[in-house]
Amino acid sequence: MVEGFLPAESQNLGGVATWIAGVPQFGFLGSVKTDGKTAHKIRMFRCIKCGLLESYAPDK
Ligand SMILES: [Zn+2]
């Protein structure tokens, strides 16, 4: 497992939530810097019996 994070602003673009590799670093305006970092779109699965969610961030 490697550390990553979910930038809050990526959730507001009408797209798919994205996982970013590494530790978040912040610009001087307080926004998180994601340029140059590896990004993976998140795929999420839900159990139809109990509602449990599992998330994956595959390479492709
Ligand atoms: Zn279940």
N, CA, C, O and the ligand as a Tripos MOL2 file, in Angstrom:
@<TRIPOS>MOLECULE
protein
  241   239    61     0     0
PROTEIN
NO_CHARGES

@<TRIPOS>ATOM
      1 N           0.8460   -1.1860    0.0000 N.3       1 MET1
      2 CA          0.0000    0.0000    0.0000 C.3       1 MET1
      3 C           0.8890    1.2460    0.0000 C.2       1 MET1
      4 O           1.9160    1.2870    0.6780 O.2       1 MET1
      5 N           0.4900    2.2400   -0.7530 N.am      2 VAL2
      6 CA          1.2080    3.5100   -0.7480 C.3       2 VAL2
      7 C           0.2440    4.6310   -0.3680 C.2       2 VAL2
      8 O          -0.9560    4.5580   -0.6310 O.2       2 VAL2
      9 N           0.7970    5.6650    0.2550 N.am      3 GLU3
     10 CA         -0.0410    6.7630    0.7180 C.3       3 GLU3
     11 C          -0.4710    7.6630   -0.4240 C.2       3 GLU3
     12 O           0.2820    7.9050   -1.3670 O.2       3 GLU3
     13 N          -1.6930    8.1530   -0.3200 N.am      4 GLY4
     14 CA         -2.2060    9.1190   -1.2720 C.3       4 GLY4
     15 C          -3.3140    9.9140   -0.6130 C.2       4 GLY4
     16 O          -3.5680    9.7790    0.5840 O.2       4 GLY4
     17 N          -3.9710   10.7440   -1.4090 N.am      5 PHE5
     18 CA         -5.0300   11.5700   -0.8300 C.3       5 PHE5
     19 C          -6.0730   11.8920   -1.8980 C.2       5 PHE5
     20 O          -5.8730   11.6550   -3.0890 O.2       5 PHE5
     21 N          -7.1840   12.4360   -1.4280 N.am      6 LEU6
     22 CA         -8.3280   12.7780   -2.2580 C.3       6 LEU6
     23 C          -8.5040   14.2930   -2.1920 C.2       6 LEU6
     24 O          -9.0650   14.8010   -1.2210 O.2       6 LEU6
     25 N          -8.0350   15.0240   -3.2060 N.am      7 PRO7
     26 CA         -8.1890   16.4810   -3.1380 C.3       7 PRO7
     27 C          -9.6600   16.8770   -3.1710 C.2       7 PRO7
     28 O         -10.3960   16.4440   -4.0580 O.2       7 PRO7
     29 N         -10.0910   17.6830   -2.2260 N.am      8 ALA8
     30 CA        -11.5040   18.0380   -2.1100 C.3       8 ALA8
     31 C         -12.0130   18.7410   -3.3590 C.2       8 ALA8
     32 O         -13.1680   18.5470   -3.7370 O.2       8 ALA8
     33 N         -11.1810   19.5570   -4.0150 N.am      9 GLU9
     34 CA        -11.6750   20.3140   -5.1710 C.3       9 GLU9
     35 C         -11.9660   19.4100   -6.3540 C.2       9 GLU9
     36 O         -12.7610   19.7790   -7.2180 O.2       9 GLU9
     37 N         -11.3410   18.2210   -6.4240 N.am     10 SER10
     38 CA        -11.6070   17.3320   -7.5550 C.3      10 SER10
     39 C         -13.0160   16.7560   -7.4890 C.2      10 SER10
     40 O         -13.5230   16.2480   -8.4890 O.2      10 SER10
     41 N         -13.6520   16.8290   -6.3250 N.am     11 GLN11
     42 CA        -14.9900   16.2700   -6.1840 C.3      11 GLN11
     43 C         -16.0530   17.2210   -6.7520 C.2      11 GLN11
     44 O         -17.2240   16.8480   -6.8320 O.2      11 GLN11
     45 N         -15.6700   18.4320   -7.1450 N.am     12 ASN12
     46 CA        -16.6440   19.4370   -7.5740 C.3      12 ASN12
     47 C         -16.5790   19.7240   -9.0720 C.2      12 ASN12
     48 O         -17.1700   20.7000   -9.5340 O.2      12 ASN12
     49 N         -15.8810   18.9030   -9.8290 N.am     13 LEU13
     50 CA        -15.6810   19.1950  -11.2440 C.3      13 LEU13
     51 C         -16.6700   18.4590  -12.1360 C.2      13 LEU13
     52 O         -16.5920   18.5740  -13.3590 O.2      13 LEU13
     53 N         -17.5860   17.7130  -11.5610 N.am     14 GLY14
     54 CA        -18.5310   16.9730  -12.3690 C.3      14 GLY14
     55 C         -17.9140   15.7320  -12.9680 C.2      14 GLY14
     56 O         -18.5460   15.0680  -13.7890 O.2      14 GLY14
     57 N         -16.7090   15.4040  -12.5840 N.am     15 GLY15
     58 CA        -16.0370   14.2290  -13.1110 C.3      15 GLY15
     59 C         -16.0420   13.1090  -12.0890 C.2      15 GLY15
     60 O         -16.9500   13.0090  -11.2650 O.2      15 GLY15
     61 N         -15.0230   12.2710  -12.1510 N.am     16 VAL16
     62 CA        -14.8930   11.1370  -11.2450 C.3      16 VAL16
     63 C         -13.8600   11.4940  -10.1840 C.2      16 VAL16
     64 O         -12.8320   12.1010  -10.4850 O.2      16 VAL16
     65 N         -14.1370   11.1170   -8.9490 N.am     17 ALA17
     66 CA        -13.1890   11.3730   -7.8690 C.3      17 ALA17
     67 C         -11.8420   10.7350   -8.1980 C.2      17 ALA17
     68 O         -11.7860    9.6390   -8.7560 O.2      17 ALA17
     69 N         -10.7770   11.4160   -7.8540 N.am     18 THR18
     70 CA         -9.4320   11.0020   -8.2340 C.3      18 THR18
     71 C          -8.5410   10.8820   -7.0030 C.2      18 THR18
     72 O          -8.5440   11.7490   -6.1290 O.2      18 THR18
     73 N          -7.7840    9.8010   -6.9500 N.am     19 TRP19
     74 CA         -6.8030    9.5680   -5.8890 C.3      19 TRP19
     75 C          -5.4480   10.0450   -6.3840 C.2      19 TRP19
     76 O          -5.0400    9.7280   -7.5020 O.2      19 TRP19
     77 N          -4.7540   10.8080   -5.5510 N.am     20 ILE20
     78 CA         -3.4440   11.3510   -5.9260 C.3      20 ILE20
     79 C          -2.3820   10.6960   -5.0480 C.2      20 ILE20
     80 O          -2.5120   10.6650   -3.8250 O.2      20 ILE20
     81 N          -1.3360   10.1750   -5.6760 N.am     21 ALA21
     82 CA         -0.2600    9.5280   -4.9230 C.3      21 ALA21
     83 C           0.5560   10.5550   -4.1520 C.2      21 ALA21
     84 O           0.7860   11.6670   -4.6250 O.2      21 ALA21
     85 N           0.9900   10.1650   -2.9540 N.am     22 GLY22
     86 CA          1.9050   11.0030   -2.1770 C.3      22 GLY22
     87 C           1.2110   11.7450   -1.0490 C.2      22 GLY22
     88 O           0.0170   11.5780   -0.8020 O.2      22 GLY22
     89 N           1.9980   12.5660   -0.3740 N.am     23 VAL23
     90 CA          1.5020   13.3680    0.7420 C.3      23 VAL23
     91 C           1.0820   14.7300    0.1880 C.2      23 VAL23
     92 O           1.8270   15.3220   -0.5940 O.2      23 VAL23
     93 N          -0.0920   15.2440    0.5720 N.am     24 PRO24
     94 CA         -0.5240   16.5330    0.0210 C.3      24 PRO24
     95 C           0.4080   17.6780    0.4070 C.2      24 PRO24
     96 O           0.8490   17.7860    1.5510 O.2      24 PRO24
     97 N           0.6980   18.5400   -0.5910 N.am     25 GLN25
     98 CA          1.4720   19.7590   -0.3490 C.3      25 GLN25
     99 C           0.5970   20.9180   -0.7740 C.2      25 GLN25
    100 O          -0.1400   20.8260   -1.7560 O.2      25 GLN25
    101 N           0.6810   22.0030   -0.0340 N.am     26 PHE26
    102 CA         -0.2380   23.1120   -0.2590 C.3      26 PHE26
    103 C           0.4750   24.3210   -0.8370 C.2      26 PHE26
    104 O           1.5830   24.6630   -0.4220 O.2      26 PHE26
    105 N          -0.1750   24.9650   -1.8030 N.am     27 GLY27
    106 CA          0.3280   26.2030   -2.3730 C.3      27 GLY27
    107 C           0.0980   27.3480   -1.3980 C.2      27 GLY27
    108 O          -0.5420   27.1710   -0.3620 O.2      27 GLY27
    109 N           0.6200   28.5180   -1.7320 N.am     28 PHE28
    110 CA          0.5380   29.6220   -0.7740 C.3      28 PHE28
    111 C          -0.8850   30.1660   -0.6270 C.2      28 PHE28
    112 O          -1.1710   30.9050    0.3150 O.2      28 PHE28
    113 N          -1.7840   29.8010   -1.5620 N.am     29 LEU29
    114 CA         -3.1870   30.2020   -1.4070 C.3      29 LEU29
    115 C          -3.9830   29.1630   -0.6300 C.2      29 LEU29
    116 O          -5.1870   29.3190   -0.4260 O.2      29 LEU29
    117 N          -3.3110   28.1110   -0.2010 N.am     30 GLY30
    118 CA         -3.9680   27.1010    0.6090 C.3      30 GLY30
    119 C          -4.5590   25.9500   -0.1710 C.2      30 GLY30
    120 O          -5.0990   25.0100    0.4130 O.2      30 GLY30
    121 N          -4.4590   26.0190   -1.5240 N.am     31 SER31
    122 CA         -4.9990   24.9100   -2.3080 C.3      31 SER31
    123 C          -3.9320   23.8260   -2.4440 C.2      31 SER31
    124 O          -2.7340   24.1110   -2.4590 O.2      31 SER31
    125 N          -4.3870   22.5880   -2.5420 N.am     32 VAL32
    126 CA         -3.4550   21.4750   -2.6120 C.3      32 VAL32
    127 C          -2.8400   21.4070   -4.0120 C.2      32 VAL32
    128 O          -3.5240   21.6230   -5.0120 O.2      32 VAL32
    129 N          -1.5410   21.1040   -4.0690 N.am     33 LYS33
    130 CA         -0.8350   21.0340   -5.3470 C.3      33 LYS33
    131 C          -0.8750   19.5920   -5.8650 C.2      33 LYS33
    132 O          -0.4220   18.6700   -5.1860 O.2      33 LYS33
    133 N          -1.4180   19.4060   -7.0670 N.am     34 THR34
    134 CA         -1.5200   18.0600   -7.6310 C.3      34 THR34
    135 C          -0.6900   17.9210   -8.8980 C.2      34 THR34
    136 O          -0.5860   16.8180   -9.4350 O.2      34 THR34
    137 N          -0.0910   19.0130   -9.3980 N.am     35 ASP35
    138 CA          0.6740   18.9410  -10.6400 C.3      35 ASP35
    139 C           1.9320   18.0920  -10.4290 C.2      35 ASP35
    140 O           2.6210   18.2040   -9.4150 O.2      35 ASP35
    141 N           2.2030   17.2440  -11.4190 N.am     36 GLY36
    142 CA          3.3790   16.3930  -11.3510 C.3      36 GLY36
    143 C           3.1760   15.1320  -10.5340 C.2      36 GLY36
    144 O           4.0720   14.2910  -10.4590 O.2      36 GLY36
    145 N           2.0100   14.9890   -9.9200 N.am     37 LYS37
    146 CA          1.7490   13.7970   -9.1200 C.3      37 LYS37
    147 C           0.9440   12.7850   -9.9430 C.2      37 LYS37
    148 O           0.2420   13.1380  -10.8910 O.2      37 LYS37
    149 N           1.0690   11.5340   -9.5490 N.am     38 THR38
    150 CA          0.3400   10.4700  -10.2260 C.3      38 THR38
    151 C          -1.1120   10.4740   -9.7660 C.2      38 THR38
    152 O          -1.3960   10.5060   -8.5690 O.2      38 THR38
    153 N          -2.0350   10.4420  -10.7410 N.am     39 ALA39
    154 CA         -3.4610   10.4730  -10.4220 C.3      39 ALA39
    155 C          -4.1500    9.2250  -10.9650 C.2      39 ALA39
    156 O          -3.8620    8.7820  -12.0760 O.2      39 ALA39
    157 N          -5.0480    8.6710  -10.1850 N.am     40 HIS40
    158 CA         -5.8310    7.5180  -10.6190 C.3      40 HIS40
    159 C          -7.2950    7.7890  -10.3320 C.2      40 HIS40
    160 O          -7.6600    8.1460   -9.2120 O.2      40 HIS40
    161 N          -8.1320    7.6180  -11.3450 N.am     41 LYS41
    162 CA         -9.5680    7.7430  -11.1140 C.3      41 LYS41
    163 C         -10.0360    6.6010  -10.2240 C.2      41 LYS41
    164 O          -9.5680    5.4680  -10.3380 O.2      41 LYS41
    165 N         -10.9620    6.9220   -9.3430 N.am     42 ILE42
    166 CA        -11.4180    5.9450   -8.3550 C.3      42 ILE42
    167 C         -12.6200    5.1830   -8.8850 C.2      42 ILE42
    168 O         -13.5610    5.7650   -9.4250 O.2      42 ILE42
    169 N         -12.5690    3.8620   -8.7180 N.am     43 ARG43
    170 CA        -13.7290    3.0100   -9.0110 C.3      43 ARG43
    171 C         -14.2420    2.4870   -7.6850 C.2      43 ARG43
    172 O         -13.4720    2.0180   -6.8460 O.2      43 ARG43
    173 N         -15.5430    2.5710   -7.5060 N.am     44 MET44
    174 CA        -16.1340    2.2070   -6.2250 C.3      44 MET44
    175 C         -17.2080    1.1500   -6.4380 C.2      44 MET44
    176 O         -18.0080    1.2280   -7.3710 O.2      44 MET44
    177 N         -17.2060    0.1680   -5.5580 N.am     45 PHE45
    178 CA        -18.1500   -0.9440   -5.6570 C.3      45 PHE45
    179 C         -18.9750   -1.0040   -4.3820 C.2      45 PHE45
    180 O         -18.4770   -0.7510   -3.2840 O.2      45 PHE45
    181 N         -20.2490   -1.3460   -4.5520 N.am     46 ARG46
    182 CA        -21.1710   -1.3950   -3.4180 C.3      46 ARG46
    183 C         -21.8020   -2.7680   -3.3300 C.2      46 ARG46
    184 O         -22.2960   -3.3010   -4.3240 O.2      46 ARG46
    185 N         -21.7840   -3.3390   -2.1370 N.am     47 CYS47
    186 CA        -22.4470   -4.6150   -1.8930 C.3      47 CYS47
    187 C         -23.9580   -4.3900   -1.9140 C.2      47 CYS47
    188 O         -24.4790   -3.5410   -1.1920 O.2      47 CYS47
    189 N         -24.6590   -5.1680   -2.7580 N.am     48 ILE48
    190 CA        -26.1000   -4.9560   -2.8700 C.3      48 ILE48
    191 C         -26.8460   -5.5020   -1.6640 C.2      48 ILE48
    192 O         -28.0300   -5.2160   -1.4930 O.2      48 ILE48
    193 N         -26.1690   -6.2910   -0.8180 N.am     49 LYS49
    194 CA        -26.8390   -6.8250    0.3660 C.3      49 LYS49
    195 C         -26.7250   -5.8840    1.5520 C.2      49 LYS49
    196 O         -27.7210   -5.6050    2.2190 O.2      49 LYS49
    197 N         -25.5170   -5.3880    1.8240 N.am     50 CYS50
    198 CA        -25.3240   -4.6130    3.0540 C.3      50 CYS50
    199 C         -24.8780   -3.1770    2.8070 C.2      50 CYS50
    200 O         -24.8090   -2.3880    3.7490 O.2      50 CYS50
    201 N         -24.5730   -2.8220    1.5580 N.am     51 GLY51
    202 CA        -24.1930   -1.4410    1.2750 C.3      51 GLY51
    203 C         -22.7250   -1.1450    1.4960 C.2      51 GLY51
    204 O         -22.3000   -0.0050    1.3080 O.2      51 GLY51
    205 N         -21.9270   -2.1430    1.8930 N.am     52 LEU52
    206 CA        -20.4940   -1.9110    2.0860 C.3      52 LEU52
    207 C         -19.8720   -1.3680    0.8100 C.2      52 LEU52
    208 O         -20.1490   -1.8680   -0.2810 O.2      52 LEU52
    209 N         -19.0330   -0.3440    0.9390 N.am     53 LEU53
    210 CA        -18.3480    0.2370   -0.2150 C.3      53 LEU53
    211 C         -16.8770   -0.1480   -0.2040 C.2      53 LEU53
    212 O         -16.2360   -0.1530    0.8470 O.2      53 LEU53
    213 N         -16.3410   -0.4720   -1.3860 N.am     54 GLU54
    214 CA        -14.9120   -0.7050   -1.5600 C.3      54 GLU54
    215 C         -14.4380    0.1620   -2.7000 C.2      54 GLU54
    216 O         -15.0860    0.2340   -3.7440 O.2      54 GLU54
    217 N         -13.3150    0.8180   -2.5100 N.am     55 SER55
    218 CA        -12.7760    1.7070   -3.5350 C.3      55 SER55
    219 C         -11.4660    1.1590   -4.0770 C.2      55 SER55
    220 O         -10.6590    0.5940   -3.3390 O.2      55 SER55
    221 N         -11.2650    1.3380   -5.3960 N.am     56 TYR56
    222 CA        -10.0270    0.9360   -6.0530 C.3      56 TYR56
    223 C          -9.5670    2.0850   -6.9360 C.2      56 TYR56
    224 O         -10.3840    2.8180   -7.4940 O.2      56 TYR56
    225 N          -8.2620    2.2350   -7.0580 N.am     57 ALA57
    226 CA         -7.6820    3.2480   -7.9340 C.3      57 ALA57
    227 C          -6.7060    2.5580   -8.8760 C.2      57 ALA57
    228 O          -5.4920    2.6670   -8.7030 O.2      57 ALA57
    229 N          -7.2400    1.8370   -9.8880 N.am     58 PRO58
    230 CA         -6.3670    1.0510  -10.7600 C.3      58 PRO58
    231 C          -5.5070    1.9300  -11.6560 C.2      58 PRO58
    232 O          -5.7700    3.1200  -11.8310 O.2      58 PRO58
    233 N          -4.4480    1.2980  -12.2300 N.am     59 ASP59
    234 CA         -3.5190    2.0390  -13.0980 C.3      59 ASP59
    235 C          -4.2230    2.5800  -14.3400 C.2      59 ASP59
    236 O          -3.9130    3.6860  -14.7830 O.2      59 ASP59
    237 N          -5.1430    1.8420  -14.8990 N.am     60 LYS60
    238 CA         -5.8010    2.2960  -16.1290 C.3      60 LYS60
    239 C          -7.2920    2.4490  -15.8840 C.2      60 LYS60
    240 O          -8.0320    2.8230  -16.7930 O.2      60 LYS60
    241 ZN        -22.2610   -7.0260    2.0430 Zn       61 ZN61
@<TRIPOS>BOND
     1     1     2 1
     2     2     3 1
     3     3     4 2
     4     3     5 am
     5     5     6 1
     6     6     7 1
     7     7     8 2
     8     7     9 am
     9     9    10 1
    10    10    11 1
    11    11    12 2
    12    11    13 am
    13    13    14 1
    14    14    15 1
    15    15    16 2
    16    15    17 am
    17    17    18 1
    18    18    19 1
    19    19    20 2
    20    19    21 am
    21    21    22 1
    22    22    23 1
    23    23    24 2
    24    23    25 am
    25    25    26 1
    26    26    27 1
    27    27    28 2
    28    27    29 am
    29    29    30 1
    30    30    31 1
    31    31    32 2
    32    31    33 am
    33    33    34 1
    34    34    35 1
    35    35    36 2
    36    35    37 am
    37    37    38 1
    38    38    39 1
    39    39    40 2
    40    39    41 am
    41    41    42 1
    42    42    43 1
    43    43    44 2
    44    43    45 am
    45    45    46 1
    46    46    47 1
    47    47    48 2
    48    47    49 am
    49    49    50 1
    50    50    51 1
    51    51    52 2
    52    51    53 am
    53    53    54 1
    54    54    55 1
    55    55    56 2
    56    55    57 am
    57    57    58 1
    58    58    59 1
    59    59    60 2
    60    59    61 am
    61    61    62 1
    62    62    63 1
    63    63    64 2
    64    63    65 am
    65    65    66 1
    66    66    67 1
    67    67    68 2
    68    67    69 am
    69    69    70 1
    70    70    71 1
    71    71    72 2
    72    71    73 am
    73    73    74 1
    74    74    75 1
    75    75    76 2
    76    75    77 am
    77    77    78 1
    78    78    79 1
    79    79    80 2
    80    79    81 am
    81    81    82 1
    82    82    83 1
    83    83    84 2
    84    83    85 am
    85    85    86 1
    86    86    87 1
    87    87    88 2
    88    87    89 am
    89    89    90 1
    90    90    91 1
    91    91    92 2
    92    91    93 am
    93    93    94 1
    94    94    95 1
    95    95    96 2
    96    95    97 am
    97    97    98 1
    98    98    99 1
    99    99   100 2
   100    99   101 am
   101   101   102 1
   102   102   103 1
   103   103   104 2
   104   103   105 am
   105   105   106 1
   106   106   107 1
   107   107   108 2
   108   107   109 am
   109   109   110 1
   110   110   111 1
   111   111   112 2
   112   111   113 am
   113   113   114 1
   114   114   115 1
   115   115   116 2
   116   115   117 am
   117   117   118 1
   118   118   119 1
   119   119   120 2
   120   119   121 am
   121   121   122 1
   122   122   123 1
   123   123   124 2
   124   123   125 am
   125   125   126 1
   126   126   127 1
   127   127   128 2
   128   127   129 am
   129   129   130 1
   130   130   131 1
   131   131   132 2
   132   131   133 am
   133   133   134 1
   134   134   135 1
   135   135   136 2
   136   135   137 am
   137   137   138 1
   138   138   139 1
   139   139   140 2
   140   139   141 am
   141   141   142 1
   142   142   143 1
   143   143   144 2
   144   143   145 am
   145   145   146 1
   146   146   147 1
   147   147   148 2
   148   147   149 am
   149   149   150 1
   150   150   151 1
   151   151   152 2
   152   151   153 am
   153   153   154 1
   154   154   155 1
   155   155   156 2
   156   155   157 am
   157   157   158 1
   158   158   159 1
   159   159   160 2
   160   159   161 am
   161   161   162 1
   162   162   163 1
   163   163   164 2
   164   163   165 am
   165   165   166 1
   166   166   167 1
   167   167   168 2
   168   167   169 am
   169   169   170 1
   170   170   171 1
   171   171   172 2
   172   171   173 am
   173   173   174 1
   174   174   175 1
   175   175   176 2
   176   175   177 am
   177   177   178 1
   178   178   179 1
   179   179   180 2
   180   179   181 am
   181   181   182 1
   182   182   183 1
   183   183   184 2
   184   183   185 am
   185   185   186 1
   186   186   187 1
   187   187   188 2
   188   187   189 am
   189   189   190 1
   190   190   191 1
   191   191   192 2
   192   191   193 am
   193   193   194 1
   194   194   195 1
   195   195   196 2
   196   195   197 am
   197   197   198 1
   198   198   199 1
   199   199   200 2
   200   199   201 am
   201   201   202 1
   202   202   203 1
   203   203   204 2
   204   203   205 am
   205   205   206 1
   206   206   207 1
   207   207   208 2
   208   207   209 am
   209   209   210 1
   210   210   211 1
   211   211   212 2
   212   211   213 am
   213   213   214 1
   214   214   215 1
   215   215   216 2
   216   215   217 am
   217   217   218 1
   218   218   219 1
   219   219   220 2
   220   219   221 am
   221   221   222 1
   222   222   223 1
   223   223   224 2
   224   223   225 am
   225   225   226 1
   226   226   227 1
   227   227   228 2
   228   227   229 am
   229   229   230 1
   230   230   231 1
   231   231   232 2
   232   231   233 am
   233   233   234 1
   234   234   235 1
   235   235   236 2
   236   235   237 am
   237   237   238 1
   238   238   239 1
   239   239   240 2
@<TRIPOS>SUBSTRUCTURE
     1 MET1         2 RESIDUE 1 A MET
     2 VAL2         6 RESIDUE 1 A VAL
     3 GLU3        10 RESIDUE 1 A GLU
     4 GLY4        14 RESIDUE 1 A GLY
     5 PHE5        18 RESIDUE 1 A PHE
     6 LEU6        22 RESIDUE 1 A LEU
     7 PRO7        26 RESIDUE 1 A PRO
     8 ALA8        30 RESIDUE 1 A ALA
     9 GLU9        34 RESIDUE 1 A GLU
    10 SER10       38 RESIDUE 1 A SER
    11 GLN11       42 RESIDUE 1 A GLN
    12 ASN12       46 RESIDUE 1 A ASN
    13 LEU13       50 RESIDUE 1 A LEU
    14 GLY14       54 RESIDUE 1 A GLY
    15 GLY15       58 RESIDUE 1 A GLY
    16 VAL16       62 RESIDUE 1 A VAL
    17 ALA17       66 RESIDUE 1 A ALA
    18 THR18       70 RESIDUE 1 A THR
    19 TRP19       74 RESIDUE 1 A TRP
    20 ILE20       78 RESIDUE 1 A ILE
    21 ALA21       82 RESIDUE 1 A ALA
    22 GLY22       86 RESIDUE 1 A GLY
    23 VAL23       90 RESIDUE 1 A VAL
    24 PRO24       94 RESIDUE 1 A PRO
    25 GLN25       98 RESIDUE 1 A GLN
    26 PHE26      102 RESIDUE 1 A PHE
    27 GLY27      106 RESIDUE 1 A GLY
    28 PHE28      110 RESIDUE 1 A PHE
    29 LEU29      114 RESIDUE 1 A LEU
    30 GLY30      118 RESIDUE 1 A GLY
    31 SER31      122 RESIDUE 1 A SER
    32 VAL32      126 RESIDUE 1 A VAL
    33 LYS33      130 RESIDUE 1 A LYS
    34 THR34      134 RESIDUE 1 A THR
    35 ASP35      138 RESIDUE 1 A ASP
    36 GLY36      142 RESIDUE 1 A GLY
    37 LYS37      146 RESIDUE 1 A LYS
    38 THR38      150 RESIDUE 1 A THR
    39 ALA39      154 RESIDUE 1 A ALA
    40 HIS40      158 RESIDUE 1 A HIS
    41 LYS41      162 RESIDUE 1 A LYS
    42 ILE42      166 RESIDUE 1 A ILE
    43 ARG43      170 RESIDUE 1 A ARG
    44 MET44      174 RESIDUE 1 A MET
    45 PHE45      178 RESIDUE 1 A PHE
    46 ARG46      182 RESIDUE 1 A ARG
    47 CYS47      186 RESIDUE 1 A CYS
    48 ILE48      190 RESIDUE 1 A ILE
    49 LYS49      194 RESIDUE 1 A LYS
    50 CYS50      198 RESIDUE 1 A CYS
    51 GLY51      202 RESIDUE 1 A GLY
    52 LEU52      206 RESIDUE 1 A LEU
    53 LEU53      210 RESIDUE 1 A LEU
    54 GLU54      214 RESIDUE 1 A GLU
    55 SER55      218 RESIDUE 1 A SER
    56 TYR56      222 RESIDUE 1 A TYR
    57 ALA57      226 RESIDUE 1 A ALA
    58 PRO58      230 RESIDUE 1 A PRO
    59 ASP59      234 RESIDUE 1 A ASP
    60 LYS60      238 RESIDUE 1 A LYS
    61 ZN61       241 GROUP 0 **** ****
